[in-house]
């Protein structure tokens, strides 16, 4: 039996896999064992793997030295110029992978047990963990937006004033739409990996991991929050547009009065 440590980091908002592959082509002891849409899978030794995802997450399996992980994290993060680098408080997830040929495969609270460490199993496990870390990041971003709207709603309920401008509301609506697109298209939360279609045990493990990390529930909570943000944005935008229309009406009235005054002065 062997227990491996799996650590996933949210490195950047996006990673350019083509540039990363190009700049790490001659990296000693690094072998690119799988290249798929949105994923580069490197093997650095026996039972040591690195999964790099285009949506900004890097997963290390079989690494125990934090300094080594830190160096590689910087190397992959700085290999391309796209995406904003995550802060020092970047989201991370740690999980265990137990390889035991004599025990049945199972998903437990703090580890997943498999009989053999194949490339397909590595991809399946790392994919779910990477999605979990990315959702953590999205949750923090959406929570910041909700806090902004909380201040707007409090001002409207307590003082009857709207503290917002059209540009910021439109940006919020756009960010909410981008988040939905990111989740569905880049995280592929609704997709099942190929091995889960071909292997019943792999499918059971995939479903178990998704339940363990509550991906569906957390995705539902994200959708609820984004729907709230969108509806709130639309309400605020309607109020701002009404305010602007009223302001223009007053300008027209004032101009009309001025015109009448000038006309009377001309008659006089």
ZAVO-719448 format. One line per 5 residues: number of its first residue (from 1); their letters; for each residue x, y, z of N, C-alpha, C. Coordinates in nm, 4 decimals. Layout:
residues N
NUM> a> X/Y/Z/X/Y/Z/X/Y/Z  ...
***
This chain:
residues 268
1> xxxxx> 0.0839/-0.1198/0.0000/0.0000/0.0000/0.0000/0.0871/0.1244/0.0000  0.0458/0.2236/-0.0745/0.1186/0.3506/-0.0816/0.0190/0.4655/-0.0785  0.0475/0.5646/0.0049/-0.0383/0.6838/0.0124/0.0350/0.8019/-0.0479  -0.0282/0.8652/-0.1453/0.0280/0.9796/-0.2147/-0.0481/1.1058/-0.1773  0.0241/1.2152/-0.1699/-0.0381/1.3434/-0.1393/-0.0771/1.4150/-0.2674
6> xxxxx> -0.1996/1.4630/-0.2733/-0.2470/1.5413/-0.3870/-0.2747/1.6834/-0.3393  -0.2151/1.7804/-0.4065/-0.2331/1.9215/-0.3712/-0.2677/2.0001/-0.4971  -0.3763/2.0747/-0.4907/-0.4218/2.1536/-0.6051/-0.4223/2.3012/-0.5679  -0.3714/2.3848/-0.6580/-0.3631/2.5291/-0.6365/-0.4360/2.6029/-0.7476  -0.5034/2.7109/-0.7099/-0.5569/2.8027/-0.8109/-0.4474/2.9050/-0.8378
11> xxxxx> -0.3824/2.8938/-0.9543/-0.2650/2.9753/-0.9846/-0.2993/3.1059/-1.0533  -0.3863/3.0993/-1.1581/-0.4199/3.2173/-1.2368/-0.5623/3.2036/-1.2876  -0.6149/3.3155/-1.3382/-0.7499/3.3104/-1.3941/-0.7550/3.2268/-1.5209  -0.6419/3.2130/-1.5892/-0.6345/3.1265/-1.7065/-0.4882/3.0956/-1.7332  -0.4638/2.9818/-1.7993/-0.3281/2.9403/-1.8334/-0.3237/2.9044/-1.9821
16> xxxxx> -0.2240/2.9571/-2.0497/-0.2042/2.9286/-2.1915/-0.1237/2.7996/-2.2026  -0.1917/2.6896/-2.2316/-0.1256/2.5596/-2.2323/-0.0241/2.5466/-2.3447  -0.0502/2.6096/-2.4576/0.0437/2.6018/-2.5698/0.1786/2.6633/-2.5318  0.1761/2.7804/-2.4661/0.3003/2.8450/-2.4238/0.3691/2.7650/-2.3138  0.2898/2.7096/-2.2227/0.3476/2.6303/-2.1143/0.4178/2.5069/-2.1705
21> xxxxx> 0.3542/2.4407/-2.2647/0.4154/2.3224/-2.3259/0.5430/2.3593/-2.3993  0.5407/2.4702/-2.4688/0.6580/2.5129/-2.5450/0.7754/2.5465/-2.4535  0.7496/2.6204/-2.3465/0.8575/2.6658/-2.2592/0.9102/2.5551/-2.1679  0.8339/2.4469/-2.1531/0.8786/2.3376/-2.0659/0.9124/2.2112/-2.1446  0.9314/2.2261/-2.2756/0.9590/2.1106/-2.3603/1.0914/2.0434/-2.3235
26> xxxxx> 1.1891/2.1217/-2.2813/1.3218/2.0670/-2.2504/1.3468/2.0546/-2.1005  1.2416/2.0604/-2.0215/1.2580/2.0524/-1.8764/1.3035/1.9113/-1.8368  1.4163/1.8982/-1.7670/1.4675/1.7661/-1.7300/1.3690/1.6880/-1.6427  1.3573/1.5596/-1.6696/1.2764/1.4666/-1.5906/1.1263/1.4928/-1.6012  1.0873/1.5846/-1.6913/0.9455/1.6129/-1.7119/0.9022/1.5495/-1.8442
31> xxxxx> 0.8056/1.4605/-1.8367/0.7554/1.3939/-1.9558/0.6077/1.4253/-1.9739  0.5740/1.4785/-2.0903/0.4335/1.5068/-2.1209/0.3680/1.3758/-2.1639  0.2829/1.3211/-2.0770/0.2225/1.1913/-2.1046/0.0822/1.2018/-2.1639  0.0183/1.3178/-2.1503/-0.1141/1.3320/-2.2078/-0.1430/1.4798/-2.2363  -0.1967/1.5050/-2.3541/-0.2372/1.6397/-2.3923/-0.3812/1.6315/-2.4406
36> xxxxx> -0.4694/1.7015/-2.3724/-0.6098/1.7037/-2.4113/-0.6594/1.8473/-2.4086  -0.7825/1.8653/-2.4544/-0.8399/2.0008/-2.4543/-0.8475/2.0540/-2.3113  -0.7729/2.1590/-2.2858/-0.7748/2.2209/-2.1534/-0.6868/2.1540/-2.0509  -0.5993/2.0600/-2.0918/-0.5194/1.9858/-1.9929/-0.3843/1.9446/-2.0499  -0.2793/1.9621/-1.9656/-0.1482/1.9034/-1.9890/-0.1154/1.8160/-1.8683
41> xxxxx> -0.0780/1.6912/-1.8923/-0.0437/1.5993/-1.7835/0.1025/1.5594/-1.7967  0.1824/1.5996/-1.6966/0.3249/1.5679/-1.6938/0.3512/1.4595/-1.5895  0.4518/1.3749/-1.6183/0.5004/1.2797/-1.5197/0.6461/1.3111/-1.4916  0.6811/1.3215/-1.3632/0.8159/1.3630/-1.3243/0.8924/1.2515/-1.2546  0.8379/1.1329/-1.2541/0.9015/1.0205/-1.1872/0.7961/0.9171/-1.1547
46> xxxxx> 0.8348/0.8146/-1.0833/0.7397/0.7104/-1.0482/0.6339/0.7654/-0.9527  0.5093/0.7575/-0.9936/0.3951/0.8021/-0.9126/0.4024/0.9506/-0.8777  0.4575/1.0282/-0.9686/0.4626/1.1749/-0.9509/0.4094/1.2403/-1.0779  0.2996/1.3158/-1.0624/0.2319/1.3744/-1.1774/0.1990/1.5211/-1.1495  0.1920/1.5978/-1.2591/0.1480/1.7373/-1.2524/0.0427/1.7576/-1.3605
51> xxxxx> -0.0762/1.8016/-1.3199/-0.1849/1.8329/-1.4135/-0.2005/1.9839/-1.4211  -0.1914/2.0382/-1.5421/-0.2053/2.1818/-1.5637/-0.3321/2.2054/-1.6442  -0.4239/2.2849/-1.5896/-0.5540/2.3082/-1.6528/-0.5630/2.4510/-1.7056  -0.6272/2.4662/-1.8184/-0.6394/2.5978/-1.8810/-0.7198/2.6945/-1.7959  -0.8076/2.6426/-1.7070/-0.8871/2.7333/-1.6239/-0.8119/2.7796/-1.4989
56> xxxxx> -0.6796/2.7559/-1.4950/-0.5962/2.8204/-1.3941/-0.5543/2.7369/-1.2761  -0.5889/2.6093/-1.2741/-0.5557/2.5231/-1.1606/-0.4403/2.4301/-1.1980  -0.3475/2.4115/-1.1034/-0.2358/2.3182/-1.1195/-0.2417/2.2171/-1.0057  -0.2408/2.0884/-1.0402/-0.2548/1.9815/-0.9413/-0.1258/1.9009/-0.9372  -0.0746/1.8789/-0.8152/0.0468/1.8010/-0.7940/0.0107/1.6724/-0.7210
61> xxxxx> 0.0535/1.5596/-0.7746/0.0275/1.4299/-0.7124/0.1602/1.3596/-0.6855  0.1806/1.3194/-0.5591/0.3015/1.2475/-0.5221/0.4162/1.3366/-0.4808  0.3890/1.4646/-0.4569/0.4926/1.5596/-0.4154/0.4768/1.5893/-0.2656  0.5852/1.5794/-0.1910/0.5798/1.6078/-0.0482/0.6534/1.7337/-0.0086  0.7444/1.7801/-0.0944/0.8265/1.8968/-0.0651/0.7530/2.0231/-0.1105
66> xxxxx> 0.7117/2.1060/-0.0150/0.6383/2.2285/-0.0475/0.7237/2.3265/-0.1270  0.8537/2.3282/-0.1006/0.9404/2.4200/-0.1740/0.9500/2.3797/-0.3212  0.9570/2.2486/-0.3461/0.9591/2.2007/-0.4839/0.8295/2.2359/-0.5558  0.7183/2.2188/-0.4851/0.5889/2.2538/-0.5425/0.5837/2.4037/-0.5726  0.6336/2.4842/-0.4792/0.6324/2.6289/-0.4983/0.7115/2.6724/-0.6208
71> xxxxx> 0.8271/2.6103/-0.6429/0.9097/2.6456/-0.7585/0.8379/2.6101/-0.8889  0.7794/2.4899/-0.8936/0.7096/2.4483/-1.0154/0.5830/2.5296/-1.0388  0.5178/2.5675/-0.9288/0.3978/2.6498/-0.9400/0.4313/2.7838/-1.0045  0.5411/2.8441/-0.9620/0.5844/2.9703/-1.0214/0.6253/2.9511/-1.1671  0.6924/2.8389/-1.1948/0.7384/2.8143/-1.3314/0.6201/2.8045/-1.4276
76> xxxxx> 0.5202/2.7276/-1.3917/0.4046/2.7106/-1.4795/0.3201/2.8378/-1.4849  0.3085/2.9077/-1.3725/0.2255/3.0285/-1.3687/0.2848/3.1394/-1.4532  0.4184/3.1465/-1.4579/0.4850/3.2551/-1.5301/0.5247/3.2152/-1.6716  0.4849/3.0961/-1.7134/0.5215/3.0503/-1.8474/0.4420/3.1197/-1.9565  0.3290/3.1821/-1.9204/0.2500/3.2565/-2.0188/0.2195/3.3935/-1.9621
81> xxxxx> 0.1747/3.4827/-2.0491/0.1480/3.6210/-2.0091/0.0002/3.6479/-1.9861  -0.0839/3.5469/-2.0016/-0.2276/3.5691/-1.9908/-0.2787/3.5423/-1.8515  -0.3926/3.6074/-1.8184/-0.4585/3.5816/-1.6913/-0.3907/3.6530/-1.5752  -0.4693/3.6869/-1.4772/-0.4179/3.7527/-1.3580/-0.3674/3.6489/-1.2603  -0.2500/3.6742/-1.2022/-0.1929/3.5811/-1.1059/-0.2710/3.5856/-0.9763
86> xxxxx> -0.2954/3.4685/-0.9189/-0.3711/3.4620/-0.7940/-0.2912/3.5231/-0.6809  -0.3605/3.5624/-0.5746/-0.2964/3.6232/-0.4605/-0.2271/3.5179/-0.3755  -0.1574/3.5638/-0.2700/-0.0901/3.4713/-0.1788/-0.1899/3.3830/-0.1057  -0.3154/3.4276/-0.0986/-0.4198/3.3503/-0.0317/-0.5004/3.2687/-0.1335  -0.4323/3.2242/-0.2383/-0.4999/3.1491/-0.3432/-0.5597/3.0214/-0.2871
91> xxxxx> -0.6740/2.9833/-0.3446/-0.7433/2.8637/-0.2991/-0.6596/2.7402/-0.3276  -0.6629/2.6457/-0.2337/-0.5939/2.5195/-0.2552/-0.6760/2.4074/-0.1929  -0.6488/2.2870/-0.2382/-0.7185/2.1683/-0.1881/-0.6159/2.0587/-0.1705  -0.6243/1.9858/-0.0579/-0.5356/1.8737/-0.0330/-0.6184/1.7477/-0.0137  -0.5696/1.6393/-0.0702/-0.6432/1.5140/-0.0658/-0.5436/1.4007/-0.0761
96> xxxxx> -0.5820/1.2827/-0.0315/-0.4935/1.1681/-0.0361/-0.5345/1.0685/-0.1431  -0.4371/1.0024/-0.2011/-0.4608/0.8956/-0.2977/-0.3880/0.7708/-0.2476  -0.4633/0.6685/-0.2124/-0.4066/0.5443/-0.1608/-0.4089/0.4398/-0.2719  -0.2919/0.3827/-0.3002/-0.2800/0.2769/-0.4008/-0.2645/0.1443/-0.3279  -0.3654/0.0578/-0.3398/-0.3667/-0.0704/-0.2687/-0.4332/-0.1751/-0.3586
101> xxxxx> -0.3538/-0.2682/-0.4083/-0.4065/-0.3689/-0.5002/-0.4984/-0.4692/-0.4323  -0.4921/-0.4795/-0.2996/-0.5670/-0.5821/-0.2278/-0.7012/-0.5330/-0.1741  -0.7278/-0.4047/-0.1838/-0.8514/-0.3479/-0.1295/-0.9395/-0.2947/-0.2426  -1.0708/-0.2941/-0.2232/-1.1596/-0.2400/-0.3278/-1.1445/-0.0893/-0.3391  -1.1694/-0.0369/-0.4585/-1.1610/0.1068/-0.4794/-1.2771/0.1760/-0.4102
106> xxxxx> -1.2477/0.2900/-0.3476/-1.3509/0.3599/-0.2711/-1.3108/0.5056/-0.2526  -1.4119/0.5892/-0.2322/-1.3916/0.7309/-0.2037/-1.4218/0.7542/-0.0563  -1.3220/0.8010/0.0184/-1.3376/0.8296/0.1605/-1.3283/0.9799/0.1840  -1.3448/1.0183/0.3109/-1.3491/1.1610/0.3443/-1.2192/1.2321/0.3092  -1.1052/1.1717/0.3433/-0.9776/1.2394/0.3218/-0.8871/1.1684/0.2217
111> xxxxx> -0.9379/1.0667/0.1530/-0.8571/1.0012/0.0504/-0.9464/0.9191/-0.0411  -0.8901/0.8860/-0.1586/-0.9543/0.7948/-0.2512/-0.8615/0.6740/-0.2671  -0.9185/0.5557/-0.2654/-0.8373/0.4347/-0.2750/-0.8560/0.3717/-0.4135  -0.7443/0.3419/-0.4780/-0.7481/0.2794/-0.6097/-0.6529/0.1593/-0.6094  -0.6765/0.0658/-0.7022/-0.5918/-0.0533/-0.7103/-0.4620/-0.0254/-0.7863
116> xxxxx> -0.4740/0.0499/-0.8959/-0.3572/0.0825/-0.9768/-0.3595/0.2312/-1.0125  -0.2399/0.2892/-1.0145/-0.2284/0.4314/-1.0462/-0.2041/0.4460/-1.1964  -0.3116/0.4432/-1.2728/-0.3019/0.4602/-1.4172/-0.3167/0.6076/-1.4535  -0.2770/0.6399/-1.5755/-0.2897/0.7781/-1.6227/-0.4356/0.8210/-1.6228  -0.5246/0.7298/-1.6617/-0.6678/0.7621/-1.6671/-0.7217/0.7926/-1.5275
121> xxxxx> -0.6807/0.7136/-1.4282/-0.7278/0.7385/-1.2917/-0.6725/0.8698/-1.2381  -0.5471/0.8984/-1.2708/-0.4880/1.0265/-1.2288/-0.5676/1.1429/-1.2872  -0.6008/1.1348/-1.4151/-0.6769/1.2408/-1.4799/-0.8144/1.2561/-1.4181  -0.8801/1.1458/-1.3886/-1.0148/1.1504/-1.3304/-1.0130/1.2170/-1.1932  -0.9208/1.1729/-1.1071/-0.9143/1.2272/-0.9707/-0.8749/1.3741/-0.9731
126> xxxxx> -0.7710/1.4057/-1.0493/-0.7226/1.5440/-1.0532/-0.8268/1.6381/-1.1120  -0.9037/1.5900/-1.2078/-1.0055/1.6739/-1.2710/-1.1095/1.7207/-1.1694  -1.1580/1.6290/-1.0870/-1.2595/1.6658/-0.9874/-1.2011/1.7619/-0.8840  -1.0790/1.7347/-0.8374/-1.0162/1.8224/-0.7373/-0.9913/1.9614/-0.7960  -0.9463/1.9659/-0.9216/-0.9215/2.0950/-0.9866/-1.0506/2.1755/-0.9997
131> xxxxx> -1.1604/2.1090/-1.0344/-1.2891/2.1775/-1.0433/-1.3305/2.2333/-0.9077  -1.3049/2.1570/-0.8016/-1.3406/2.2023/-0.6675/-1.2651/2.3297/-0.6301  -1.1353/2.3333/-0.6624/-1.0546/2.4512/-0.6316/-1.1019/2.5715/-0.7130  -1.1326/2.5494/-0.8407/-1.1803/2.6598/-0.9244/-1.3128/2.7146/-0.8736  -1.4014/2.6263/-0.8272/-1.5295/2.6724/-0.7728/-1.5072/2.7529/-0.6452
136> xxxxx> -1.4080/2.7132/-0.5632/-1.3744/2.7920/-0.4442/-1.3399/2.9353/-0.4836  -1.2608/2.9489/-0.5885/-1.2219/3.0824/-0.6345/-1.3436/3.1608/-0.6822  -1.4289/3.0960/-0.7613/-1.5484/3.1634/-0.8117/-1.6412/3.2040/-0.6981  -1.6523/3.1189/-0.5969/-1.7355/3.1514/-0.4815/-1.6861/3.2776/-0.4120  -1.5541/3.2915/-0.3990/-1.4990/3.4109/-0.3337/-1.5254/3.5363/-0.4171
141> xxxxx> -1.5159/3.5234/-0.5501/-1.5417/3.6383/-0.6369/-1.6882/3.6811/-0.6315  -1.7776/3.5833/-0.6346/-1.9207/3.6136/-0.6305/-1.9587/3.6716/-0.4950  -1.8955/3.6228/-0.3876/-1.9253/3.6752/-0.2547/-1.8880/3.8223/-0.2447  -1.7771/3.8615/-0.3066/-1.7379/4.0030/-0.3078/-1.8425/4.0873/-0.3793  -1.8946/4.0377/-0.4902/-1.9981/4.1107/-0.5650/-2.1257/4.1231/-0.4822
146> xxxxx> -2.1625/4.0154/-0.4124/-2.2834/4.0196/-0.3304/-2.2698/4.1196/-0.2163  -2.1492/4.1327/-0.1625/-2.1280/4.2310/-0.0567/-2.1480/4.3730/-0.1078  -2.1092/4.3981/-0.2336/-2.1314/4.5304/-0.2927/-2.2810/4.5592/-0.3045  -2.3564/4.4595/-0.3493/-2.5003/4.4790/-0.3631/-2.5684/4.4891/-0.2264  -2.5102/4.4264/-0.1261/-2.5672/4.4385/0.0083/-2.5641/4.5838/0.0542
151> xxxxx> -2.4521/4.6528/0.0241/-2.4428/4.7948/0.0589/-2.5437/4.8776/-0.0177  -2.5649/4.8457/-0.1455/-2.6626/4.9192/-0.2270/-2.8036/4.9000/-0.1721  -2.8397/4.7741/-0.1401/-2.9736/4.7448/-0.0892/-2.9957/4.8094/0.0484  -2.8934/4.8090/0.1324/-2.9063/4.8719/0.2648/-2.9317/5.0211/0.2519  -2.8601/5.0869/0.1598/-2.8790/5.2306/0.1393/-3.0188/5.2600/0.0859
156> xxxxx> -3.0675/5.1731/-0.0027/-3.2016/5.1935/-0.0584/-3.3090/5.1737/0.0481  -3.2925/5.0750/0.1371/-3.3950/5.0463/0.2377/-3.3914/5.1446/0.3537  -3.2716/5.1925/0.3908/-3.2592/5.2790/0.5080/-3.2705/5.4274/0.4742  -3.2124/5.4678/0.3602/-3.2085/5.6093/0.3261/-3.2912/5.6437/0.2025  -3.3362/5.5397/0.1322/-3.4121/5.5646/0.0104/-3.3268/5.6210/-0.1010
161> xxxxx> -3.1954/5.5946/-0.0961/-3.1034/5.6457/-0.1968/-3.0360/5.5304/-0.2690  -3.0080/5.5530/-0.3953/-2.9382/5.4534/-0.4756/-2.7934/5.4970/-0.4937  -2.7024/5.4176/-0.4365/-2.5593/5.4492/-0.4463/-2.4973/5.3543/-0.5484  -2.5015/5.3902/-0.6738/-2.4455/5.3071/-0.7814/-2.4446/5.3882/-0.9089  -2.3657/5.3433/-1.0059/-2.3654/5.4078/-1.1367/-2.3843/5.3027/-1.2447
166> xxxxx> -2.4259/5.3474/-1.3610/-2.4612/5.2552/-1.4695/-2.3432/5.1681/-1.5112  -2.2239/5.2261/-1.5190/-2.1075/5.1502/-1.5634/-2.0782/5.0319/-1.4715  -2.0804/5.0555/-1.3403/-2.0488/4.9475/-1.2462/-2.1532/4.8366/-1.2508  -2.2797/4.8735/-1.2690/-2.3858/4.7720/-1.2763/-2.3711/4.6880/-1.4017  -2.3421/4.7520/-1.5153/-2.3229/4.6779/-1.6397/-2.2023/4.5844/-1.6288
171> xxxxx> -2.0952/4.6307/-1.5643/-1.9781/4.5449/-1.5449/-2.0128/4.4242/-1.4586  -2.0975/4.4444/-1.3592/-2.1393/4.3334/-1.2737/-2.2198/4.2314/-1.3525  -2.3102/4.2796/-1.4382/-2.3881/4.1893/-1.5225/-2.2971/4.1088/-1.6157  -2.1981/4.1746/-1.6728/-2.1049/4.1055/-1.7614/-2.0222/4.0019/-1.6882  -1.9769/4.0366/-1.5658/-1.8977/3.9423/-1.4870/-1.9786/3.8196/-1.4498
176> xxxxx> -2.1060/3.8388/-1.4174/-2.1925/3.7263/-1.3841/-2.2088/3.6326/-1.5027  -2.2290/3.6898/-1.6222/-2.2410/3.6076/-1.7417/-2.1130/3.5327/-1.7731  -1.9984/3.5976/-1.7520/-1.8702/3.5314/-1.7752/-1.8491/3.4152/-1.6798  -1.8964/3.4302/-1.5572/-1.8813/3.3227/-1.4590/-1.9597/3.1991/-1.5006  -2.0827/3.2194/-1.5486/-2.1640/3.1063/-1.5961/-2.0953/3.0382/-1.7131
181> xxxxx> -2.0451/3.1174/-1.8072/-1.9756/3.0623/-1.9242/-1.8518/2.9848/-1.8797  -1.7783/3.0382/-1.7832/-1.6572/2.9739/-1.7324/-1.6890/2.8382/-1.6714  -1.7944/2.8330/-1.5906/-1.8296/2.7088/-1.5219/-1.8707/2.6009/-1.6207  -1.9589/2.6368/-1.7127/-2.0155/2.5356/-1.8021/-1.9172/2.4938/-1.9102  -1.8455/2.5898/-1.9679/-1.7612/2.5590/-2.0823/-1.6187/2.5209/-2.0442
186> xxxxx> -1.5596/2.5912/-1.9490/-1.4195/2.5652/-1.9198/-1.4025/2.4610/-1.8098  -1.4873/2.4620/-1.7093/-1.4766/2.3598/-1.6049/-1.5399/2.2283/-1.6489  -1.6268/2.2336/-1.7490/-1.6950/2.1131/-1.7988/-1.7620/2.0373/-1.6849  -1.8317/2.1113/-1.5996/-1.8957/2.0478/-1.4840/-2.0043/1.9494/-1.5245  -2.0607/1.9683/-1.6418/-2.1689/1.8810/-1.6831/-2.1188/1.7632/-1.7664
191> xxxxx> -1.9878/1.7549/-1.7872/-1.9318/1.6489/-1.8698/-1.8752/1.5363/-1.7843  -1.8855/1.4162/-1.8377/-1.8278/1.2994/-1.7725/-1.7023/1.2590/-1.8500  -1.5880/1.2350/-1.7802/-1.4661/1.1958/-1.8515/-1.4828/1.0634/-1.9244  -1.4010/1.0430/-2.0266/-1.4144/0.9245/-2.1114/-1.4048/0.7948/-2.0323  -1.3120/0.7887/-1.9371/-1.2934/0.6649/-1.8622/-1.4181/0.6293/-1.7818
196> xxxxx> -1.4943/0.7305/-1.7403/-1.6165/0.7040/-1.6636/-1.7247/0.6419/-1.7506  -1.7156/0.6616/-1.8817/-1.8090/0.5976/-1.9743/-1.7682/0.4527/-2.0026  -1.6381/0.4267/-1.9949/-1.5869/0.2967/-2.0371/-1.5682/0.1975/-1.9222  -1.5522/0.2481/-1.8000/-1.5207/0.1621/-1.6856/-1.6224/0.1887/-1.5746  -1.6923/0.0844/-1.5317/-1.7957/0.1027/-1.4296/-1.7366/0.1474/-1.2961
201> xxxxx> -1.6218/0.0894/-1.2574/-1.5587/0.1301/-1.1319/-1.5144/0.2756/-1.1379  -1.4641/0.3167/-1.2547/-1.4235/0.4562/-1.2701/-1.5442/0.5492/-1.2608  -1.6560/0.5073/-1.3179/-1.7777/0.5887/-1.3094/-1.8234/0.6017/-1.1646  -1.8177/0.4904/-1.0897/-1.8556/0.4945/-0.9482/-1.7639/0.5876/-0.8706  -1.6343/0.5825/-0.9008/-1.5391/0.6709/-0.8333/-1.5652/0.8163/-0.8698
206> xxxxx> -1.5927/0.8429/-0.9966/-1.6202/0.9786/-1.0427/-1.7418/1.0365/-0.9703  -1.8485/0.9589/-0.9628/-1.9696/1.0046/-0.8941/-1.9416/1.0258/-0.7457  -1.8648/0.9338/-0.6861/-1.8320/0.9460/-0.5440/-1.7493/1.0695/-0.5130  -1.6522/1.0994/-0.5984/-1.5689/1.2182/-0.5777/-1.6504/1.3462/-0.5921  -1.7380/1.3505/-0.6915/-1.8222/1.4685/-0.7097/-1.9142/1.4898/-0.5888
211> xxxxx> -1.9641/1.3808/-0.5334/-2.0477/1.3921/-0.4131/-1.9642/1.4343/-0.2931  -1.8441/1.3777/-0.2813/-1.7583/1.4107/-0.1676/-1.7247/1.5593/-0.1657  -1.6976/1.6151/-0.2827/-1.6622/1.7572/-0.2903/-1.7835/1.8453/-0.3219  -1.9023/1.7850/-0.3236/-2.0291/1.8570/-0.3361/-2.0316/1.9507/-0.4567  -1.9819/1.9030/-0.5695/-1.9739/1.9894/-0.6870/-2.1115/2.0350/-0.7345
216> xxxxx> -2.2083/1.9410/-0.7399/-2.3414/1.9783/-0.7870/-2.4081/2.0788/-0.6931  -2.3976/2.0548/-0.5609/-2.4592/2.1463/-0.4641/-2.3948/2.2840/-0.4693  -2.2641/2.2866/-0.4798/-2.1938/2.4146/-0.4834/-2.2223/2.4883/-0.6140  -2.2343/2.4122/-0.7231/-2.2704/2.4735/-0.8502/-2.4107/2.5335/-0.8428  -2.5035/2.4599/-0.7783/-2.6386/2.5121/-0.7610/-2.6398/2.6395/-0.6777
221> xxxxx> -2.5584/2.6420/-0.5720/-2.5501/2.7626/-0.4879/-2.4929/2.8801/-0.5671  -2.3929/2.8509/-0.6526/-2.3366/2.9563/-0.7364/-2.4416/3.0124/-0.8315  -2.5195/2.9229/-0.8934/-2.6235/2.9679/-0.9857/-2.7268/3.0539/-0.9143  -2.7635/3.0143/-0.7907/-2.8600/3.0921/-0.7133/-2.8065/3.2325/-0.6853  -2.6793/3.2396/-0.6448/-2.6196/3.3694/-0.6144/-2.6076/3.4548/-0.7402
226> xxxxx> -2.5699/3.3910/-0.8520/-2.5568/3.4672/-0.9759/-2.6924/3.5152/-1.0272  -2.7960/3.4344/-1.0076/-2.9306/3.4786/-1.0446/-2.9725/3.5989/-0.9600  -2.9368/3.5953/-0.8307/-2.9672/3.7075/-0.7422/-2.8938/3.8334/-0.7878  -2.7644/3.8164/-0.8216/-2.6860/3.9312/-0.8676/-2.7435/3.9880/-0.9965  -2.7828/3.8999/-1.0874/-2.8369/3.9463/-1.2151/-2.9688/4.0193/-1.1970
231> xxxxx> -3.0576/3.9617/-1.1151/-3.1870/4.0278/-1.0936/-3.1678/4.1605/-1.0212  -3.0773/4.1636/-0.9227/-3.0502/4.2892/-0.8517/-2.9917/4.3935/-0.9461  -2.9021/4.3485/-1.0339/-2.8409/4.4409/-1.1301/-2.9458/4.4997/-1.2227  -3.0376/4.4163/-1.2678/-3.1423/4.4640/-1.3587/-3.2325/4.5662/-1.2906  -3.2658/4.5405/-1.1623/-3.3488/4.6355/-1.0882/-3.2771/4.7694/-1.0724
236> xxxxx> -3.1495/4.7624/-1.0312/-3.0723/4.8849/-1.0126/-3.0552/4.9580/-1.1444  -3.0325/4.8828/-1.2517/-3.0156/4.9448/-1.3829/-3.1436/5.0148/-1.4273  -3.2590/4.9536/-1.4014/-3.3868/5.0171/-1.4348/-3.4038/5.1481/-1.3583  -3.3674/5.1471/-1.2302/-3.3780/5.2691/-1.1485/-3.2857/5.3773/-1.2029  -3.1636/5.3377/-1.2399/-3.0683/5.4353/-1.2935/-3.1173/5.4932/-1.4253
241> xxxxx> -3.1752/5.4093/-1.5100/-3.2265/5.4570/-1.6378/-3.3465/5.5485/-1.6178  -3.4321/5.5163/-1.5191/-3.5457/5.6033/-1.4876/-3.4977/5.7385/-1.4369  -3.3944/5.7323/-1.3500/-3.3374/5.8570/-1.2965/-3.2800/5.9417/-1.4103  -3.2114/5.8763/-1.5042/-3.1520/5.9488/-1.6164/-3.2612/6.0090/-1.7049  -3.3692/5.9327/-1.7271/-3.4791/5.9824/-1.8102/-3.5442/6.1035/-1.7449
246> xxxxx> -3.5641/6.0975/-1.6134/-3.6234/6.2103/-1.5418/-3.5331/6.3330/-1.5501  -3.4018/6.3105/-1.5385/-3.3067/6.4210/-1.5466/-3.3134/6.4874/-1.6846  -3.3218/6.4044/-1.7891/-3.3316/6.4601/-1.9251/-3.4630/6.5364/-1.9441  -3.5709/6.4858/-1.8844/-3.6986/6.5554/-1.8938/-3.6900/6.6935/-1.8303  -3.6241/6.7008/-1.7151/-3.6087/6.8306/-1.6490/-3.5233/6.9255/-1.7337
251> xxxxx> -3.4202/6.8714/-1.7986/-3.3380/6.9561/-1.8858/-3.4220/7.0135/-1.9998  -3.5075/6.9291/-2.0572/-3.5941/6.9742/-2.1665/-3.6898/7.0818/-2.1176  -3.7445/7.0607/-1.9961/-3.8375/7.1605/-1.9405/-3.7662/7.2931/-1.9180  -3.6443/7.2853/-1.8616/-3.5685/7.4078/-1.8349/-3.5365/7.4804/-1.9659  -3.4933/7.4045/-2.0663/-3.4628/7.4660/-2.1961/-3.5879/7.5293/-2.2581
256> xxxxx> -3.7014/7.4629/-2.2405/-3.8264/7.5157/-2.2937/-3.8626/7.6468/-2.2239  -3.8457/7.6523/-2.0915/-3.8742/7.7746/-2.0153/-3.7815/7.8866/-2.0593  -3.6518/7.8511/-2.0783/-3.5557/7.9531/-2.1210/-3.5941/8.0093/-2.2577  -3.6370/7.9217/-2.3456/-3.6780/7.9660/-2.4794/-3.7962/8.0600/-2.4709  -3.8933/8.0271/-2.3824/-4.0090/8.1143/-2.3658/-3.9683/8.2502/-2.3114
261> xxxxx> -3.8757/8.2480/-2.2129/-3.8278/8.3738/-2.1528/-3.7624/8.4619/-2.2593  -3.6781/8.4030/-2.3424/-3.6117/8.4793/-2.4486/-3.7154/8.5321/-2.5488  -3.8148/8.4496/-2.5755/-3.9168/8.4947/-2.6703/-3.9934/8.6149/-2.6128  -4.0280/8.6126/-2.4845/-4.0982/8.7234/-2.4209/-4.0094/8.8475/-2.4180  -3.8805/8.8256/-2.3902/-3.7898/8.9417/-2.3892/-3.7786/9.0054/-2.5266
266> xxx> -3.7877/8.9219/-2.6320/-3.7826/8.9769/-2.7674/-3.9068/9.0573/-2.8002  -4.0217/9.0145/-2.7507/-4.1452/9.0884/-2.7739/-4.1433/9.2211/-2.6995  -4.0783/9.2165/-2.5831/-4.0745/9.3402/-2.5058/-3.9830/9.4430/-2.5722
***
